[in-house]
Amino acid sequence: MIQRRHILIAIAVFTLISVAYFLLVLYPRIGKVPIDIVVNPSDASISIDDRRVSSGTQYLNPGTYTFKAEREGWFPDEVSVTISDRLSSVALLPTPSSDEAREQAERDSTVREGLSSIAANARGLDIRSAYPILNELPYSDVSGPFKIDYGFNQDNTKTPYLIVSYSTPHGRNKAIDWLKANDTNLTTTEILFEDFQNPTYQPEDNHE
């Protein structure tokens, strides 16, 4: 009888712990996306929309957030990222501004190189979310003929421009038709035509 009572008590305790874990841990995460935040230097202060957080996994509702990492002796790193199921990690890499920080960055060069690829991936996903046409590029049509690719200004790595090349006058028209068919807003998207002077292009612009 005593043994049975102990078993019932154990079951009740286990049930209460499970319910408490669900309510306190799992329930608040429903509908949220787990994002691993990694940073170098590892002791930098991290914030999301000016709210202090720790490194590691944070659970966020889909949307756009500003991630920032700060530390004395380093220039802050700040990036706006759109959270979705396609994104799993955000890397923050403050830039050294002191001799001590530069020495630390040199010691951590292998780690920072790995984090750079994570940071580039997050920024790339965010840009592709804002400009879905990039997911279709480069695109070629030999019957046009034309090829469409993209690039970025040296002073603006967040806003792409499109490049139409290997085209004839007929091919340029077909390229424009293809962009329209793929929901590209031609009034807000800069388009450069190789071997053709686009009247909207400013010669002083410096493209990579």
C-alpha positions as a printed NumPy array, in Angstrom:
array([[  0.   ,   0.   ,   0.   ],
       [  2.832,   2.4  ,   0.938],
       [  4.71 ,   1.473,  -2.229],
       [  1.652,   2.221,  -4.338],
       [  1.239,   5.586,  -2.617],
       [  4.888,   6.426,  -3.38 ],
       [  4.327,   5.567,  -7.034],
       [  1.244,   7.794,  -7.198],
       [  3.139,  10.642,  -5.535],
       [  6.012,  10.212,  -8.001],
       [  3.603,  10.303, -10.946],
       [  1.913,  13.409,  -9.56 ],
       [  5.258,  15.17 ,  -9.043],
       [  6.421,  14.235, -12.54 ],
       [  3.16 ,  15.544, -14.015],
       [  3.458,  18.822, -12.125],
       [  7.073,  19.272, -13.264],
       [  6.098,  18.532, -16.879],
       [  3.224,  21.016, -16.782],
       [  5.415,  23.668, -15.166],
       [  8.153,  23.119, -17.789],
       [  5.606,  23.476, -20.592],
       [  4.08 ,  26.651, -19.133],
       [  7.372,  28.311, -18.217],
       [  9.654,  27.153, -21.056],
       [  7.865,  25.649, -24.041],
       [  4.632,  27.665, -24.168],
       [  6.348,  31.084, -24.476],
       [  8.316,  29.704, -27.461],
       [  5.292,  28.632, -29.517],
       [  5.312,  30.378, -32.896],
       [  8.793,  31.782, -32.311],
       [ 12.004,  31.116, -34.252],
       [ 15.152,  29.943, -32.405],
       [ 18.102,  32.171, -33.332],
       [ 21.638,  31.435, -32.167],
       [ 23.507,  34.68 , -31.452],
       [ 27.284,  34.396, -31.665],
       [ 29.696,  37.266, -31.094],
       [ 33.398,  38.03 , -30.996],
       [ 34.716,  39.309, -28.655],
       [ 32.712,  36.862, -26.589],
       [ 32.243,  39.292, -23.675],
       [ 30.639,  42.017, -25.79 ],
       [ 27.257,  43.398, -24.693],
       [ 24.432,  42.264, -26.974],
       [ 21.078,  43.901, -27.552],
       [ 18.046,  43.253, -29.743],
       [ 16.07 ,  46.428, -30.443],
       [ 17.929,  48.044, -27.512],
       [ 16.918,  45.204, -25.163],
       [ 19.893,  43.533, -23.482],
       [ 20.181,  39.814, -24.13 ],
       [ 22.83 ,  37.152, -23.722],
       [ 24.577,  35.219, -26.432],
       [ 23.239,  31.779, -27.267],
       [ 19.725,  30.913, -28.383],
       [ 16.989,  33.532, -28.375],
       [ 13.386,  32.804, -29.42 ],
       [ 11.886,  35.576, -31.538],
       [  8.631,  36.147, -33.359],
       [  9.019,  36.514, -37.135],
       [  9.791,  40.13 , -38.024],
       [ 12.675,  42.561, -38.427],
       [ 15.016,  43.223, -35.503],
       [ 18.155,  45.269, -34.931],
       [ 20.987,  43.262, -33.365],
       [ 23.905,  45.14 , -31.826],
       [ 27.148,  44.173, -30.078],
       [ 29.271,  46.664, -28.13 ],
       [ 32.479,  46.547, -26.116],
       [ 34.966,  49.132, -24.925],
       [ 37.872,  49.389, -27.346],
       [ 35.766,  48.185, -30.29 ],
       [ 33.508,  49.858, -32.835],
       [ 29.961,  48.464, -32.409],
       [ 28.527,  46.042, -34.943],
       [ 24.86 ,  46.586, -35.76 ],
       [ 22.675,  44.804, -38.276],
       [ 18.954,  44.705, -39.045],
       [ 17.782,  41.179, -39.799],
       [ 14.408,  39.768, -40.796],
       [ 13.698,  36.661, -38.736],
       [ 12.261,  33.683, -40.607],
       [ 12.549,  29.901, -40.656],
       [ 15.392,  30.266, -43.181],
       [ 17.618,  31.955, -40.604],
       [ 19.226,  30.04 , -37.732],
       [ 22.151,  32.222, -36.612],
       [ 23.205,  35.857, -36.338],
       [ 26.876,  36.714, -35.922],
       [ 28.112,  40.054, -34.598],
       [ 31.699,  41.188, -35.095],
       [ 32.647,  44.553, -33.565],
       [ 35.703,  46.1  , -35.254],
       [ 38.834,  46.758, -33.158],
       [ 39.46 ,  50.415, -32.334],
       [ 42.397,  49.99 , -29.911],
       [ 45.743,  48.205, -29.992],
       [ 44.565,  45.733, -27.355],
       [ 41.429,  44.952, -29.363],
       [ 43.45 ,  44.51 , -32.566],
       [ 45.746,  42.037, -30.798],
       [ 42.735,  40.092, -29.521],
       [ 41.158,  40.072, -32.973],
       [ 44.408,  38.716, -34.397],
       [ 44.449,  35.92 , -31.812],
       [ 40.815,  35.132, -32.636],
       [ 41.286,  35.443, -36.404],
       [ 40.191,  31.852, -37.113],
       [ 37.034,  32.249, -35.016],
       [ 36.235,  35.628, -36.573],
       [ 36.681,  34.248, -40.064],
       [ 34.112,  31.543, -39.32 ],
       [ 31.688,  34.054, -37.831],
       [ 32.098,  36.32 , -40.864],
       [ 30.481,  33.689, -43.07 ],
       [ 27.536,  33.43 , -40.636],
       [ 27.187,  37.216, -40.625],
       [ 27.286,  37.345, -44.425],
       [ 24.63 ,  34.639, -44.656],
       [ 22.243,  36.545, -42.352],
       [ 22.756,  39.777, -44.29 ],
       [ 22.341,  37.929, -47.58 ],
       [ 19.054,  36.366, -46.503],
       [ 17.783,  39.746, -45.369],
       [ 18.649,  41.37 , -48.698],
       [ 17.056,  38.509, -50.648],
       [ 13.935,  38.859, -48.532],
       [ 13.739,  42.548, -49.452],
       [ 14.615,  41.873, -53.118],
       [ 13.116,  38.463, -54.055],
       [ 14.318,  38.815, -57.67 ],
       [ 17.859,  38.059, -56.45 ],
       [ 16.772,  34.483, -55.758],
       [ 16.283,  34.044, -59.523],
       [ 19.653,  35.488, -60.554],
       [ 21.844,  35.089, -62.461],
       [ 19.413,  34.355, -65.286],
       [ 20.215,  33.86 , -68.975],
       [ 18.026,  33.581, -72.058],
       [ 19.929,  32.623, -75.219],
       [ 16.897,  33.376, -77.385],
       [ 16.786,  36.991, -76.159],
       [ 19.619,  37.184, -76.002],
       [ 20.255,  38.57 , -72.542],
       [ 21.734,  37.79 , -69.145],
       [ 20.673,  39.417, -65.867],
       [ 22.878,  39.504, -62.774],
       [ 23.283,  41.872, -59.827],
       [ 25.889,  43.806, -57.858],
       [ 26.265,  46.292, -55.014],
       [ 27.636,  49.816, -54.719],
       [ 30.893,  50.045, -52.811],
       [ 29.283,  52.479, -50.361],
       [ 25.944,  50.643, -50.136],
       [ 26.016,  46.886, -49.683],
       [ 22.315,  46.674, -48.82 ],
       [ 20.755,  47.934, -52.05 ],
       [ 21.516,  45.872, -55.161],
       [ 21.511,  47.025, -58.751],
       [ 20.757,  44.767, -61.73 ],
       [ 23.046,  44.247, -64.698],
       [ 21.722,  43.327, -68.151],
       [ 24.467,  42.021, -70.434],
       [ 25.047,  40.006, -73.624],
       [ 21.975,  41.695, -75.055],
       [ 20.759,  43.196, -78.304],
       [ 18.115,  45.962, -78.425],
       [ 15.516,  43.198, -78.73 ],
       [ 17.185,  41.326, -75.852],
       [ 17.044,  44.39 , -73.614],
       [ 13.311,  44.639, -74.17 ],
       [ 12.913,  40.953, -73.384],
       [ 15.006,  41.393, -70.236],
       [ 12.698,  44.199, -69.068],
       [  9.657,  42.035, -69.821],
       [ 11.178,  39.169, -67.816],
       [ 11.821,  41.457, -64.845],
       [  8.247,  42.762, -64.993],
       [  6.921,  39.192, -65.126],
       [  8.922,  38.459, -61.96 ],
       [  7.359,  41.393, -60.072],
       [ 10.408,  43.644, -60.172],
       [  9.578,  47.291, -59.435],
       [ 11.375,  49.032, -62.295],
       [ 10.777,  52.478, -60.828],
       [ 12.764,  51.737, -57.651],
       [ 15.343,  49.266, -58.997],
       [ 18.516,  50.538, -60.645],
       [ 19.258,  48.659, -63.875],
       [ 22.56 ,  48.936, -65.743],
       [ 22.868,  47.825, -69.361],
       [ 26.283,  46.577, -70.436],
       [ 27.52 ,  48.259, -73.647],
       [ 24.465,  50.515, -73.576],
       [ 24.109,  53.929, -71.944],
       [ 21.133,  53.803, -69.613],
       [ 19.721,  57.361, -69.433],
       [ 19.06 ,  56.935, -65.691],
       [ 22.663,  55.889, -64.936],
       [ 24.876,  58.5  , -63.274],
       [ 28.512,  58.221, -64.485],
       [ 29.888,  59.241, -61.104],
       [ 28.343,  56.152, -59.48 ],
       [ 31.047,  53.675, -58.529],
       [ 29.954,  50.063, -58.835],
       [ 31.953,  46.972, -57.988]])
